[in-house]
Amino acid sequence: METIDSLKAKLTSKDQEVLLLCDTYLDQRIEKERLRGEAAERRASIILAASGAASAFLGLFFNKLPEVTDLNNSFITVLYSASALWLFRALWYSIKSIHMQSRKSVLADTIFEFQENSKVDAIKTIIACKIWELNHSIYPNTERLFYVQRAQRAFIVFIGLIFLEGVALPLKAILVSAYFKCLATGLILPIILFFFFGDKFIEKRGIWNHD
């Protein structure tokens, strides 16, 4: 990452109006980046709140689990375990998203360093400082959105598994049939594969952008 001095050296224009236009453009970019960061944090907070409520639900259902399952009917137990894993995954990526943020900024004392400069040089210093801060916020914000989208996908899968549990409970009596066990195995296998490889496949194909 370039330093403030190296960025300032690239500002070769001596036209004050051109530099002010550049400053205005940078303000727009900084505002856009600020909104990206706030959006990532807001989405991560929503997922964390929803995951907290879902954790309470899983805790209550865990106490009822022995009543609805037995050794011959473990499909619901497998669904419960899978949903708990996906919920943990959503929580993990939400926390990582909140943790990923830029902690670098220009000190306010910088203004004392160019008090003796001309107005053009002062504008150049201000622009260089803004570029430096912007460069140090783009990558963290992109990472935050990256992890937020992984958390969203995990939570969507969790909801799907909870729905399957709700459907499976009334059908508990037929879950022991060999046909249904084969069908259940065919359903669980892609869920396991998606757990380990789904995110990378989606991101590589560009199916779910993180802009």
ABEGO torsion letter per residue (X at the ends): XBBAAAAAAABABABAAAAAAAAAAAAAAAAAAAAAAAAAAAAAAAAAAAAAAAAAAAAAAAAAAAAABBAABAAAAAAAAAAAAAAAAAAAAAAAAAABBBABBBBAAAAAAAAABBAAAAAAAAAAAAAAAAAAAAAAAAAAAAAAAAAAAAAAAAAAAAAAAAAAAAAAAAAABAAAAAAAAAAAAAAAAAAAAAAAAAAAAGABBAX
